[in-house]
């Protein structure tokens, strides 16, 4: 099963940067400023509009575990 992810205008590298900064405790305002975007856009990446609130890498790993368990 392929994971479909909307990017909201962020490249994969920028999405990684959003997750890194968020895990470090930075506010969405600071993250948005650093990426030249309004704070609502990085918030979408983290709060589930894009990945269900999980890092894209975590979603892919979960799918692999599901396939191994059922396959």
Residue pairs with C-beta under 8 A, 6 or more apart in sequence:
1 63
1 67
3 56
3 59
3 60
3 63
5 50
5 51
5 56
5 59
6 49
6 50
7 15
7 50
8 41
8 44
8 45
8 49
8 50
9 37
9 41
10 18
10 35
10 37
10 41
10 42
10 45
12 56
14 35
15 45
15 50
15 56
17 31
17 34
17 35
18 31
18 35
18 42
18 45
18 46
19 45
19 46
19 55
21 30
21 31
21 34
22 28
22 31
22 42
22 46
27 39
28 39
28 40
28 42
28 43
28 46
29 39
31 39
31 42
32 38
32 39
32 40
32 41
32 42
33 39
35 42
44 50
45 51
46 53
47 53
50 56
51 58
51 59
52 59
54 62
